[in-house]
Structures are given as C-alpha cells and as structure tokens.
Amino acid sequence: MIDRNQARLRRARKTRVKIAELKSVRLSVHRTNSHIYAQVFSPCGTKVLAAASSLEPEVRKDLANGGNVAAATVIGKLIAERAKKAGVEQVAFDRSGFQYHGRVKALAEAAREAGLKF
C-alpha cells in the first residue's frame, strides 16, 4: 500500500524529469496544511536562486493564516520579485504532484501577474 505522500512524489517525478531534460529554471511549490513554500532552482537543479514561504517573519505579520489562498497570492508575488532580482524571467512551473487548484493555482497566477513567464 502506497501512502499519499509517496503517490504525490510519484506524480511529481514525471514533471521534474521533463524540466531537467529541458534544462530550464524551475519554480517549485510545496504546500502543507498550515503553510506554502516556493523555490526557484537553477537549470542544473542544485542551486536555489530565490525562495519565499509563509513562514517568514515579515510575511507572517501581514497574514493571519499561512495556509490559505491569500497567503499563496502573497508568496506568488514575493517569489516573482525575488526571482526577477536574481535575473530570472522565464521558469518552468513544478507543482510537486499537487493538483493545480486552490492555493497552488493562486500562487502561480500571482507569480505570473508579478511578471514571471511560464
């Protein structure tokens, strides 16, 4: 019997292999019940170029809850700003096996609005 996390990671593997093949910068999203995290990885996949999460003190003071769509939108804007500061315009979106819906979708759309292309 395979648990939920193993199933999610199995779903994520296909996307990650394809992104690695294309050698493009990857915007990876991870969500838990109480927080959402985003990281921008270099094309080789070894360096984190930018990161943002609902755990950061400056983000937390503005948000009552890190596990909702409002928090995801804030993190989407923040990761786009930080990625652009690091010189990244074009990324491949890695939803890490999570359904493109709700918080994951909100983060992606906020990052697009803030100027990231994917």
C-alpha positions, 0 to 999 in steps of 0.5 A: 500500500502506497501512502499519499505522500509517496503517490504525490512524489510519484506524480511529481517525478514525471514533471521534474524529469521533463524540466531537467531534460529541458534544462530550464529554471524551475519554480517549485511549490510545496504546500502543507496544511498550515503553510506554502513554500516556493523555490526557484532552482537553477537549470542544473537543479542544485542551486536555489536562486530565490525562495519565499514561504509563509513562514517568514517573519515579515510575511507572517505579520501581514497574514493571519493564516499561512495556509490559505489562498491569500497567503499563496497570492502573497508568496506568488508575488514575493517569489516573482520579485525575488526571482526577477532580482536574481535575473530570472524571467522565464521558469518552468512551473513544478507543482510537486504532484499537487493538483493545480487548484486552490492555493497552488493555482493562486500562487502561480497566477500571482507569480505570473501577474508579478511578471514571471513567464511560464 
